[in-house]
Protein backbone atom coordinates (compact mmCIF):
# COMPACT_ATOMS: atom_id res chain seq x y z
CA UNK A 1 0.00 0.00 0.00
CA UNK A 2 1.22 3.45 -0.86
CA UNK A 3 1.89 5.59 2.18
CA UNK A 4 -0.97 7.94 2.89
CA UNK A 5 -0.03 11.58 3.11
CA UNK A 6 0.83 12.36 6.72
CA UNK A 7 -1.56 15.35 6.61
CA UNK A 8 -4.44 13.03 5.83
CA UNK A 9 -3.61 10.80 8.78
CA UNK A 10 -3.45 13.84 11.06
CA UNK A 11 -6.99 14.87 10.07
CA UNK A 12 -8.20 11.64 11.66
CA UNK A 13 -8.19 10.24 15.13
CA UNK A 14 -7.73 6.55 15.80
CA UNK A 15 -9.89 4.78 18.39
CA UNK A 16 -8.37 1.58 19.70
CA UNK A 17 -9.43 -1.04 22.20
CA UNK A 18 -7.39 -4.12 23.06
CA UNK A 19 -8.42 -7.61 24.09
CA UNK A 20 -5.54 -9.29 25.82
CA UNK A 21 -5.38 -12.98 26.62
CA UNK A 22 -2.99 -13.99 29.37
CA UNK A 23 -2.22 -17.58 30.26
CA UNK A 24 -2.28 -17.96 34.02
CA UNK A 25 0.73 -19.44 35.79
CA UNK A 26 -1.10 -22.22 37.56
CA UNK A 27 0.42 -25.70 37.77
CA UNK A 28 -2.76 -27.34 36.52
CA UNK A 29 -5.49 -26.58 34.01
CA UNK A 30 -8.55 -24.53 34.84
CA UNK A 31 -11.06 -27.38 35.11
CA UNK A 32 -8.92 -30.51 35.60
CA UNK A 33 -5.65 -31.53 37.22
CA UNK A 34 -3.59 -31.97 34.02
CA UNK A 35 -0.29 -30.11 33.85
CA UNK A 36 -0.03 -26.75 32.08
CA UNK A 37 3.68 -27.18 31.34
CA UNK A 38 4.73 -25.67 28.01
CA UNK A 39 6.66 -27.63 25.42
CA UNK A 40 5.84 -31.20 26.46
CA UNK A 41 5.30 -34.02 23.99
CA UNK A 42 2.00 -33.50 22.14
CA UNK A 43 -1.19 -34.92 23.64
CA UNK A 44 0.47 -36.16 26.83
CA UNK A 45 -1.16 -33.68 29.21
CA UNK A 46 -4.82 -34.43 28.69
CA UNK A 47 -7.65 -36.24 30.45
CA UNK A 48 -11.34 -36.92 29.86
CA UNK A 49 -12.27 -33.44 31.12
CA UNK A 50 -10.03 -31.39 28.84
CA UNK A 51 -10.55 -33.55 25.75
CA UNK A 52 -14.29 -33.44 26.20
CA UNK A 53 -15.19 -37.06 26.86
CA UNK A 54 -18.94 -37.52 27.47
CA UNK A 55 -19.87 -37.35 31.13
CA UNK A 56 -16.62 -35.80 32.35
CA UNK A 57 -17.24 -32.85 34.62
CA UNK A 58 -15.15 -29.71 35.07
CA UNK A 59 -14.20 -28.39 38.54
CA UNK A 60 -12.76 -24.88 38.88
CA UNK A 61 -9.13 -24.41 39.91
CA UNK A 62 -9.22 -22.13 42.96
CA UNK A 63 -5.81 -20.67 42.18
CA UNK A 64 -7.01 -19.43 38.79
CA UNK A 65 -9.85 -17.59 40.50
CA UNK A 66 -7.43 -16.11 43.04
CA UNK A 67 -5.10 -14.97 40.23
CA UNK A 68 -7.85 -13.20 38.38
CA UNK A 69 -9.10 -11.47 41.54
CA UNK A 70 -5.52 -10.34 42.22
CA UNK A 71 -5.30 -8.95 38.72
CA UNK A 72 -8.69 -7.29 38.97
CA UNK A 73 -7.82 -5.58 42.25
CA UNK A 74 -4.51 -4.36 40.85
CA UNK A 75 -6.27 -2.94 37.82
CA UNK A 76 -8.78 -1.14 40.04
CA UNK A 77 -11.71 -3.35 39.07
CA UNK A 78 -14.88 -4.06 40.95
CA UNK A 79 -14.89 -7.76 41.91
CA UNK A 80 -18.34 -9.22 41.24
CA UNK A 81 -19.83 -10.88 44.31
CA UNK A 82 -21.69 -13.28 42.00
CA UNK A 83 -20.20 -14.63 38.82
CA UNK A 84 -20.70 -17.61 36.55
CA UNK A 85 -19.43 -19.40 33.47
CA UNK A 86 -20.98 -19.59 30.03
CA UNK A 87 -20.63 -21.78 26.98
CA UNK A 88 -19.46 -20.25 23.75
CA UNK A 89 -20.44 -22.61 20.97
CA UNK A 90 -18.42 -23.06 17.81
CA UNK A 91 -16.69 -25.83 15.89
CA UNK A 92 -12.98 -25.97 15.41
CA UNK A 93 -10.63 -28.96 15.70
CA UNK A 94 -8.67 -27.39 18.58
CA UNK A 95 -11.86 -27.18 20.68
CA UNK A 96 -12.73 -30.75 21.68
CA UNK A 97 -16.06 -30.11 23.36
CA UNK A 98 -17.51 -28.01 20.55
CA UNK A 99 -17.79 -25.14 23.03
CA UNK A 100 -15.42 -23.07 25.08
CA UNK A 101 -16.13 -22.53 28.75
CA UNK A 102 -15.80 -18.80 29.29
CA UNK A 103 -17.67 -16.01 31.02
CA UNK A 104 -20.25 -13.86 29.32
CA UNK A 105 -22.77 -11.70 31.08
CA UNK A 106 -21.37 -12.04 34.60
CA UNK A 107 -17.56 -11.72 34.46
CA UNK A 108 -15.54 -11.80 37.65
CA UNK A 109 -13.97 -8.31 37.30
CA UNK A 110 -15.41 -5.12 35.79
CA UNK A 111 -14.93 -1.36 35.52
CA UNK A 112 -11.23 -0.90 36.22
CA UNK A 113 -8.37 1.05 34.74
CA UNK A 114 -4.60 1.14 34.40
CA UNK A 115 -2.38 4.17 33.92
CA UNK A 116 0.21 4.49 31.20
CA UNK A 117 2.85 7.15 30.63
CA UNK A 118 3.29 8.47 27.10
CA UNK A 119 5.80 11.28 26.61
CA UNK A 120 5.67 12.11 30.29
CA UNK A 121 1.88 12.38 30.33
CA UNK A 122 -0.11 10.00 32.49
CA UNK A 123 -3.15 8.58 30.74
CA UNK A 124 -5.84 6.35 32.15
CA UNK A 125 -7.03 3.40 30.05
CA UNK A 126 -10.32 1.92 31.19
CA UNK A 127 -10.79 -1.82 31.65
CA UNK A 128 -14.29 -2.99 30.73
CA UNK A 129 -13.89 -6.47 32.13
CA UNK A 130 -11.53 -9.28 33.03
CA UNK A 131 -12.90 -12.77 32.74
CA UNK A 132 -11.74 -16.38 33.02
CA UNK A 133 -11.83 -18.93 30.26
CA UNK A 134 -10.13 -22.06 29.00
CA UNK A 135 -7.56 -22.02 26.23
CA UNK A 136 -7.98 -24.15 23.11
CA UNK A 137 -5.51 -26.71 21.77
CA UNK A 138 -2.88 -26.09 19.15
CA UNK A 139 -3.29 -26.92 15.46
CA UNK A 140 -0.32 -27.45 13.19
CA UNK A 141 -1.04 -26.78 9.53
CA UNK A 142 2.39 -26.76 7.98
CA UNK A 143 3.87 -29.70 6.16
CA UNK A 144 0.89 -32.02 6.50
CA UNK A 145 -0.60 -31.73 3.05
CA UNK A 146 -4.37 -31.80 3.25
CA UNK A 147 -4.31 -32.46 6.98
CA UNK A 148 -3.83 -30.51 10.16
CA UNK A 149 -2.47 -31.98 13.37
CA UNK A 150 -4.00 -31.24 16.76
CA UNK A 151 -2.19 -31.15 20.10
CA UNK A 152 -4.61 -30.76 23.00
CA UNK A 153 -2.02 -30.13 25.75
CA UNK A 154 -3.02 -26.48 25.81
CA UNK A 155 -6.76 -27.21 25.82
CA UNK A 156 -8.04 -26.17 29.24
CA UNK A 157 -5.07 -24.04 30.27
CA UNK A 158 -6.50 -21.11 32.27
CA UNK A 159 -6.68 -17.78 30.51
CA UNK A 160 -7.78 -14.39 31.60
CA UNK A 161 -9.13 -12.03 29.00
CA UNK A 162 -8.59 -8.36 29.74
CA UNK A 163 -10.81 -6.10 27.64
CA UNK A 164 -9.99 -2.41 27.50
CA UNK A 165 -12.32 0.50 26.85
CA UNK A 166 -11.79 2.14 23.45
CA UNK A 167 -9.64 4.73 25.24
CA UNK A 168 -6.45 4.22 23.26
CA UNK A 169 -5.68 6.84 20.61
CA UNK A 170 -2.43 5.79 18.97
CA UNK A 171 -0.35 2.70 18.19
CA UNK A 172 2.23 3.99 20.64
CA UNK A 173 -0.34 4.16 23.45
CA UNK A 174 -1.50 0.65 22.56
CA UNK A 175 2.05 -0.63 22.91
CA UNK A 176 2.58 1.19 26.22
CA UNK A 177 -0.70 -0.21 27.53
CA UNK A 178 0.33 -3.71 26.49
CA UNK A 179 3.71 -3.30 28.19
CA UNK A 180 2.02 -2.05 31.32
CA UNK A 181 -0.27 -5.07 31.46
CA UNK A 182 2.71 -7.37 31.01
CA UNK A 183 4.65 -5.69 33.81
CA UNK A 184 1.69 -5.91 36.18
CA UNK A 185 0.94 -9.55 35.34
CA UNK A 186 4.58 -10.49 35.86
CA UNK A 187 4.80 -8.57 39.14
CA UNK A 188 1.75 -10.41 40.40
CA UNK A 189 3.24 -13.71 39.24
CA UNK A 190 -0.02 -14.62 37.50
CA UNK A 191 1.40 -14.82 33.95
CA UNK A 192 4.93 -15.15 32.61
CA UNK A 193 4.19 -12.63 29.86
CA UNK A 194 6.04 -14.64 27.22
CA UNK A 195 4.61 -13.35 23.96
CA UNK A 196 6.73 -15.63 21.77
CA UNK A 197 5.33 -18.72 23.43
CA UNK A 198 1.87 -17.19 23.31
CA UNK A 199 1.31 -16.80 27.05
CA UNK A 200 0.34 -13.22 26.33
CA UNK A 201 -1.67 -12.51 23.18
CA UNK A 202 -3.46 -9.51 21.86
CA UNK A 203 -6.30 -8.67 19.48
CA UNK A 204 -6.97 -5.04 18.61
CA UNK A 205 -10.18 -3.27 17.64
CA UNK A 206 -9.47 -0.15 15.66
CA UNK A 207 -11.43 2.52 13.85
CA UNK A 208 -10.70 6.03 12.67
CA UNK A 209 -12.87 9.16 12.66
CA UNK A 210 -12.39 12.74 11.49
CA UNK A 211 -10.77 14.60 14.37
CA UNK A 212 -13.87 16.69 15.11
CA UNK A 213 -16.34 13.79 14.96
CA UNK A 214 -17.87 12.34 18.13
CA UNK A 215 -19.25 9.02 16.87
CA UNK A 216 -16.90 6.10 16.37
CA UNK A 217 -16.13 4.95 12.85
CA UNK A 218 -16.62 1.38 11.63
CA UNK A 219 -14.04 -0.84 13.32
CA UNK A 220 -11.97 -3.78 12.27
CA UNK A 221 -10.50 -6.38 14.56
CA UNK A 222 -6.85 -7.37 14.09
CA UNK A 223 -5.74 -10.77 15.32
CA UNK A 224 -2.39 -12.41 15.88
CA UNK A 225 -0.41 -9.58 17.45
CA UNK A 226 2.21 -11.57 19.29
CA UNK A 227 4.84 -8.95 20.06
CA UNK A 228 4.87 -5.34 21.25
CA UNK A 229 6.38 -4.31 17.95
CA UNK A 230 3.62 -6.02 15.97
CA UNK A 231 0.95 -4.30 18.06
CA UNK A 232 2.42 -0.97 17.05
CA UNK A 233 3.21 -1.85 13.42
CA UNK A 234 -0.12 -3.53 12.69
CA UNK A 235 -2.08 -0.61 14.13
CA UNK A 236 0.01 1.91 12.21
CA UNK A 237 -0.69 0.01 9.03
CA UNK A 238 -4.38 -0.46 9.72
CA UNK A 239 -4.95 3.20 10.59
CA UNK A 240 -3.30 4.28 7.34
CA UNK A 241 -5.32 1.73 5.42
CA UNK A 242 -8.60 2.97 6.87
CA UNK A 243 -7.74 6.63 6.36
CA UNK A 244 -6.82 5.95 2.75
CA UNK A 245 -10.18 4.26 2.11
CA UNK A 246 -12.10 7.13 3.70
CA UNK A 247 -10.05 9.77 1.87
CA UNK A 248 -10.85 8.06 -1.40
CA UNK A 249 -14.53 8.19 -0.55
CA UNK A 250 -14.83 4.51 0.34
CA UNK A 251 -16.36 2.78 3.31
CA UNK A 252 -14.70 0.63 5.97
CA UNK A 253 -15.99 -2.91 6.10
CA UNK A 254 -16.50 -4.30 9.57
CA UNK A 255 -14.33 -7.41 9.52
CA UNK A 256 -11.68 -9.47 11.22
CA UNK A 257 -8.20 -9.02 9.84
CA UNK A 258 -5.02 -10.95 10.38
CA UNK A 259 -1.61 -9.32 10.88
CA UNK A 260 0.89 -10.76 8.42
CA UNK A 261 4.23 -10.00 10.04
CA UNK A 262 6.27 -11.13 7.05
CA UNK A 263 4.58 -8.74 4.64
CA UNK A 264 3.89 -6.07 7.26
CA UNK A 265 0.21 -5.78 6.36
CA UNK A 266 -3.20 -6.76 7.69
CA UNK A 267 -5.30 -9.11 5.59
CA UNK A 268 -9.03 -9.76 5.60
CA UNK A 269 -9.99 -12.94 7.43
CA UNK A 270 -13.75 -12.83 7.65
CA UNK A 271 -16.43 -10.19 7.29
CA UNK A 272 -19.24 -9.41 9.67
CA UNK A 273 -21.67 -11.46 7.58
CA UNK A 274 -19.54 -14.53 8.20
CA UNK A 275 -19.08 -13.61 11.87
CA UNK A 276 -19.77 -16.36 14.34
CA UNK A 277 -23.01 -16.72 16.21
CA UNK A 278 -21.79 -18.20 19.46
CA UNK A 279 -25.16 -18.88 21.13
CA UNK A 280 -23.84 -18.27 24.64
CA UNK A 281 -25.72 -19.80 27.52
CA UNK A 282 -24.96 -20.39 31.22
CA UNK A 283 -22.64 -23.38 31.74
CA UNK A 284 -24.73 -26.04 33.51
CA UNK A 285 -21.69 -28.13 34.53
CA UNK A 286 -20.22 -25.47 36.80
CA UNK A 287 -21.82 -23.88 39.83
CA UNK A 288 -21.84 -20.11 40.37
CA UNK A 289 -18.94 -18.35 42.08
CA UNK A 290 -19.66 -16.24 45.10
CA UNK A 291 -16.72 -14.16 46.31
CA UNK A 292 -17.05 -12.72 49.80
CA UNK A 293 -15.46 -9.50 50.96
CA UNK A 294 -13.29 -11.31 53.48
CA UNK A 295 -11.47 -13.22 50.74
CA UNK A 296 -11.13 -10.07 48.64
CA UNK A 297 -9.57 -8.29 51.65
CA UNK A 298 -7.16 -11.15 52.20
CA UNK A 299 -6.05 -11.08 48.58
CA UNK A 300 -5.77 -7.29 48.66
CA UNK A 301 -3.49 -7.54 51.69
CA UNK A 302 -1.28 -10.07 49.93
CA UNK A 303 -0.62 -7.92 46.83
CA UNK A 304 3.04 -7.05 46.20
CA UNK A 305 4.30 -3.50 45.81
CA UNK A 306 3.43 -2.59 42.24
CA UNK A 307 5.75 -1.07 39.65
CA UNK A 308 4.36 2.48 39.72
CA UNK A 309 4.59 2.72 43.49
CA UNK A 310 7.98 1.03 43.56
CA UNK A 311 9.29 3.41 40.92
CA UNK A 312 8.22 6.47 42.91
CA UNK A 313 9.79 5.00 46.03
CA UNK A 314 13.08 4.31 44.23
CA UNK A 315 13.20 7.98 43.19
CA UNK A 316 12.45 9.34 46.65
CA UNK A 317 14.26 6.76 48.76
CA UNK A 318 17.41 6.23 46.68
CA UNK A 319 17.58 9.52 44.82
CA UNK A 320 17.54 7.82 41.41
CA UNK A 321 16.62 9.52 38.17
CA UNK A 322 13.11 8.76 36.89
CA UNK A 323 14.50 6.88 33.89
CA UNK A 324 16.75 4.66 35.99
CA UNK A 325 14.00 3.95 38.52
CA UNK A 326 11.67 3.07 35.66
CA UNK A 327 14.08 0.53 34.21
CA UNK A 328 15.05 -0.97 37.57
CA UNK A 329 11.40 -1.52 38.51
CA UNK A 330 10.35 -2.88 35.12
CA UNK A 331 10.79 -6.42 36.42
CA UNK A 332 10.28 -7.44 40.01
CA UNK A 333 13.39 -9.70 40.20
CA UNK A 334 15.53 -6.83 38.89
CA UNK A 335 14.13 -4.44 41.49
CA UNK A 336 14.74 -7.09 44.15
CA UNK A 337 18.33 -7.59 42.97
CA UNK A 338 18.90 -3.84 43.17
CA UNK A 339 17.44 -3.47 46.64
CA UNK A 340 19.39 -6.45 47.93
CA UNK A 341 22.66 -4.83 46.78
CA UNK A 342 21.70 -1.55 48.44
CA UNK A 343 20.69 -3.34 51.62
CA UNK A 344 24.12 -4.98 51.74
CA UNK A 345 25.76 -1.56 51.75
CA UNK A 346 26.06 -0.69 48.05
CA UNK A 347 25.79 3.05 47.39
CA UNK A 348 22.33 3.40 45.72
CA UNK A 349 23.45 5.39 42.70
CA UNK A 350 26.56 3.29 42.15
CA UNK A 351 24.52 0.08 42.25
CA UNK A 352 22.06 1.57 39.79
CA UNK A 353 24.85 2.60 37.42
CA UNK A 354 26.52 -0.78 37.48
CA UNK A 355 23.23 -2.55 36.81
CA UNK A 356 22.11 -0.17 34.09
CA UNK A 357 25.42 -0.08 32.25
CA UNK A 358 27.42 -3.24 32.85
CA UNK A 359 24.95 -5.84 34.05
CA UNK A 360 22.26 -4.99 31.48
CA UNK A 361 24.86 -5.03 28.71
CA UNK A 362 26.07 -8.49 29.69
CA UNK A 363 22.55 -9.82 30.11
CA UNK A 364 21.46 -8.38 26.78
CA UNK A 365 24.44 -9.91 25.02
CA UNK A 366 23.21 -13.32 26.07
CA UNK A 367 19.56 -12.39 25.67
CA UNK A 368 19.07 -13.29 29.32
CA UNK A 369 16.85 -11.80 31.98
CA UNK A 370 17.90 -11.09 35.54
CA UNK A 371 16.29 -14.36 36.59
CA UNK A 372 18.94 -16.29 34.67
CA UNK A 373 21.76 -14.25 36.19
CA UNK A 374 24.13 -16.13 38.47
CA UNK A 375 25.88 -13.01 39.73
CA UNK A 376 24.76 -12.19 43.27
CA UNK A 377 24.19 -8.68 44.65
CA UNK A 378 26.71 -9.42 47.40
CA UNK A 379 29.44 -9.96 44.79
CA UNK A 380 28.88 -6.48 43.37
CA UNK A 381 28.98 -4.94 46.84
CA UNK A 382 32.20 -6.83 47.67
CA UNK A 383 33.73 -5.48 44.48
CA UNK A 384 32.76 -1.95 45.56
CA UNK A 385 34.75 -2.51 48.74
CA UNK A 386 37.85 -3.33 46.68
CA UNK A 387 37.43 -0.05 44.77
CA UNK A 388 36.99 1.88 48.00
CA UNK A 389 40.10 0.33 49.51
CA UNK A 390 42.05 1.27 46.40
CA UNK A 391 42.83 -2.38 45.61
CA UNK A 392 41.44 -1.94 42.11
CA UNK A 393 40.67 1.09 39.99
CA UNK A 394 37.20 1.87 38.68
CA UNK A 395 38.44 1.00 35.22
CA UNK A 396 39.80 -2.42 36.17
CA UNK A 397 36.56 -3.00 38.06
CA UNK A 398 34.78 -3.37 34.73
CA UNK A 399 37.05 -6.26 33.82
CA UNK A 400 36.56 -7.79 37.25
CA UNK A 401 32.80 -7.38 36.98
CA UNK A 402 32.63 -9.08 33.62
CA UNK A 403 34.78 -11.92 34.94
CA UNK A 404 32.53 -12.28 38.00
CA UNK A 405 29.50 -12.36 35.75
CA UNK A 406 30.98 -15.00 33.47
CA UNK A 407 32.67 -17.29 35.98
CA UNK A 408 30.68 -16.69 39.16
CA UNK A 409 33.95 -16.18 41.05
CA UNK A 410 34.25 -13.46 43.70
CA UNK A 411 36.01 -10.20 42.93
CA UNK A 412 38.79 -10.78 45.42
CA UNK A 413 39.74 -14.14 43.87
CA UNK A 414 39.67 -12.71 40.35
CA UNK A 415 41.88 -9.78 41.34
CA UNK A 416 44.35 -12.10 43.04
CA UNK A 417 44.39 -14.80 40.33
CA UNK A 418 44.76 -12.32 37.49
CA UNK A 419 47.08 -9.92 39.26
CA UNK A 420 44.76 -6.97 38.77
CA UNK A 421 45.71 -5.04 41.90
CA UNK A 422 46.02 -1.38 41.30
CA UNK A 423 49.58 -0.07 41.19
CA UNK A 424 49.81 2.62 43.82
CA UNK A 425 53.57 2.32 44.23
CA UNK A 426 55.07 5.69 43.30
CA UNK A 427 58.35 4.23 42.03
CA UNK A 428 56.59 1.85 39.66
CA UNK A 429 54.38 4.59 38.25
CA UNK A 430 57.37 6.92 37.95
CA UNK A 431 59.15 4.31 35.89
CA UNK A 432 56.18 3.94 33.55
CA UNK A 433 55.91 7.71 33.13
CA UNK A 434 59.61 8.00 32.35
CA UNK A 435 59.22 5.34 29.68
CA UNK A 436 56.24 7.10 28.12
CA UNK A 437 58.05 10.44 28.08
CA UNK A 438 61.07 8.83 26.46
CA UNK A 439 58.90 7.21 23.78
CA UNK A 440 57.02 10.39 22.83
CA UNK A 441 59.42 13.33 22.70
CA UNK A 442 57.31 15.24 20.15
CA UNK A 443 54.19 15.16 22.26
CA UNK A 444 56.22 16.27 25.28
CA UNK A 445 57.44 19.25 23.32
CA UNK A 446 53.94 20.18 22.18
CA UNK A 447 52.63 19.84 25.71
CA UNK A 448 55.33 22.07 27.07
CA UNK A 449 54.53 24.58 24.33
CA UNK A 450 51.05 24.91 25.84
CA UNK A 451 49.00 22.09 24.27
CA UNK A 452 47.66 21.03 27.64
CA UNK A 453 44.96 18.75 26.41
CA UNK A 454 47.67 16.25 25.55
CA UNK A 455 47.67 15.25 29.23
CA UNK A 456 44.91 12.83 28.33
CA UNK A 457 47.19 11.20 25.78
CA UNK A 458 49.94 10.70 28.33
CA UNK A 459 47.58 9.27 30.94
CA UNK A 460 46.30 6.87 28.29
CA UNK A 461 49.84 5.75 27.40
CA UNK A 462 50.77 5.17 31.04
CA UNK A 463 47.62 3.18 31.63
CA UNK A 464 48.34 1.14 28.53
CA UNK A 465 51.85 0.41 29.73
CA UNK A 466 50.57 -0.70 33.15
CA UNK A 467 47.69 -2.70 31.61
CA UNK A 468 45.23 -0.31 33.19
CA UNK A 469 46.37 -1.10 36.69
CA UNK A 470 48.05 2.18 37.63
CA UNK A 471 46.19 4.32 40.12
CA UNK A 472 44.76 7.01 37.80
CA UNK A 473 44.85 9.76 40.41
CA UNK A 474 48.55 9.19 41.06
CA UNK A 475 49.31 8.96 37.35
CA UNK A 476 47.71 12.36 36.82
CA UNK A 477 49.58 14.02 39.63
CA UNK A 478 52.95 12.52 38.82
CA UNK A 479 52.60 13.25 35.12
CA UNK A 480 51.85 16.91 35.74
CA UNK A 481 54.88 17.15 38.02
CA UNK A 482 57.22 15.53 35.51
CA UNK A 483 56.00 17.36 32.45
CA UNK A 484 56.02 20.85 33.85
CA UNK B 1 -44.52 -19.32 16.59
CA UNK B 2 -43.22 -19.87 13.13
CA UNK B 3 -39.52 -20.42 12.42
CA UNK B 4 -38.50 -19.16 9.00
CA UNK B 5 -36.65 -21.25 6.48
CA UNK B 6 -33.69 -18.85 6.77
CA UNK B 7 -33.50 -19.45 10.52
CA UNK B 8 -33.52 -23.19 10.00
CA UNK B 9 -30.75 -22.89 7.46
CA UNK B 10 -28.74 -20.68 9.80
CA UNK B 11 -29.13 -23.05 12.75
CA UNK B 12 -28.27 -26.02 10.57
CA UNK B 13 -25.14 -24.37 9.24
CA UNK B 14 -24.01 -23.46 12.77
CA UNK B 15 -24.37 -27.13 13.68
CA UNK B 16 -22.67 -28.17 10.42
CA UNK B 17 -25.79 -30.07 9.37
CA UNK B 18 -26.79 -30.34 5.74
CA UNK B 19 -30.55 -30.64 5.41
CA UNK B 20 -32.65 -31.56 2.42
CA UNK B 21 -35.61 -29.33 1.52
CA UNK B 22 -37.98 -31.87 3.08
CA UNK B 23 -35.93 -31.96 6.27
CA UNK B 24 -35.88 -28.17 6.50
CA UNK B 25 -39.67 -28.24 6.27
CA UNK B 26 -40.02 -31.08 8.78
CA UNK B 27 -37.57 -29.75 11.38
CA UNK B 28 -38.92 -26.25 10.91
CA UNK B 29 -42.41 -27.27 11.90
CA UNK B 30 -41.15 -29.50 14.73
CA UNK B 31 -39.00 -26.74 16.21
CA UNK B 32 -41.90 -24.33 15.86
CA UNK B 33 -44.20 -26.58 17.85
CA UNK B 34 -41.52 -27.05 20.55
CA UNK B 35 -41.23 -23.29 20.87
CA UNK B 36 -45.01 -22.96 20.97
CA UNK B 37 -45.07 -25.45 23.81
CA UNK B 38 -42.39 -23.52 25.70
CA UNK B 39 -44.41 -20.34 25.11
CA UNK B 40 -46.78 -21.61 27.77
CA UNK B 41 -44.14 -20.67 30.37
CA UNK B 42 -44.60 -17.06 29.42
CA UNK B 43 -48.08 -17.24 30.87
CA UNK B 44 -46.50 -17.37 34.33
CA UNK B 45 -45.71 -14.16 36.12
CA UNK B 46 -41.97 -14.40 36.91
CA UNK B 47 -41.50 -10.80 37.92
CA UNK B 48 -40.29 -11.61 41.44
CA UNK B 49 -38.43 -14.80 40.62
CA UNK B 50 -34.66 -14.87 40.18
CA UNK B 51 -33.49 -16.42 36.93
CA UNK B 52 -32.13 -19.92 37.44
CA UNK B 53 -28.91 -20.87 35.71
CA UNK B 54 -28.34 -23.84 37.90
CA UNK B 55 -30.72 -26.24 39.59
CA UNK B 56 -28.49 -27.26 42.51
CA UNK B 57 -28.28 -25.01 45.56
CA UNK B 58 -24.49 -25.00 45.35
CA UNK B 59 -21.76 -22.45 44.76
CA UNK B 60 -17.95 -22.31 44.88
CA UNK B 61 -17.15 -25.93 44.16
CA UNK B 62 -13.43 -25.73 43.54
CA UNK B 63 -10.26 -27.78 43.55
CA UNK B 64 -6.74 -26.94 44.68
CA UNK B 65 -4.07 -26.37 42.06
CA UNK B 66 -2.54 -29.79 42.62
CA UNK B 67 -1.17 -31.90 39.81
CA UNK B 68 -3.07 -35.10 39.08
CA UNK B 69 -2.85 -37.79 36.46
CA UNK B 70 -3.21 -37.35 32.74
CA UNK B 71 -4.15 -40.28 30.56
CA UNK B 72 -1.65 -42.04 28.27
CA UNK B 73 -1.49 -40.59 24.79
CA UNK B 74 -2.49 -43.86 23.21
CA UNK B 75 -5.71 -43.82 25.26
CA UNK B 76 -6.42 -40.20 24.38
CA UNK B 77 -6.00 -40.83 20.67
CA UNK B 78 -7.75 -44.21 20.69
CA UNK B 79 -11.22 -42.93 19.85
CA UNK B 80 -10.15 -40.38 17.28
CA UNK B 81 -11.32 -41.15 13.72
CA UNK B 82 -7.84 -40.27 12.45
CA UNK B 83 -4.47 -39.81 14.14
CA UNK B 84 -0.71 -40.04 13.76
CA UNK B 85 1.42 -41.63 16.47
CA UNK B 86 1.51 -38.31 18.34
CA UNK B 87 -1.37 -36.14 17.18
CA UNK B 88 -5.03 -36.10 16.29
CA UNK B 89 -5.28 -35.64 12.55
CA UNK B 90 -8.06 -33.67 10.90
CA UNK B 91 -8.85 -32.37 7.43
CA UNK B 92 -6.98 -29.13 6.89
CA UNK B 93 -8.95 -26.12 8.10
CA UNK B 94 -7.65 -22.61 8.45
CA UNK B 95 -9.64 -20.49 10.87
Interface residues (C-beta under 8 A of the other chain):
Chain A: X26 X27 X28 X32 X33 X34 X35 X41 X42 X43 X44 X45 X46 X47 X48 X51 X59 X60 X61 X62 X63 X64 X65 X84 X89 X91 X92 X93 X139 X140 X141 X144 X145 X146 X147 X148 X149 X150 X151 X152 X269 X277 X279 X282 X284 X286 X287 X288 X289 X290
Chain B: X10 X14 X16 X53 X54 X56 X58 X59 X60 X61 X62 X63 X64 X65 X66 X67 X68 X69 X70 X71 X73 X76 X77 X82 X84 X86 X87 X88 X89 X90 X91 X92 X93 X94 X95
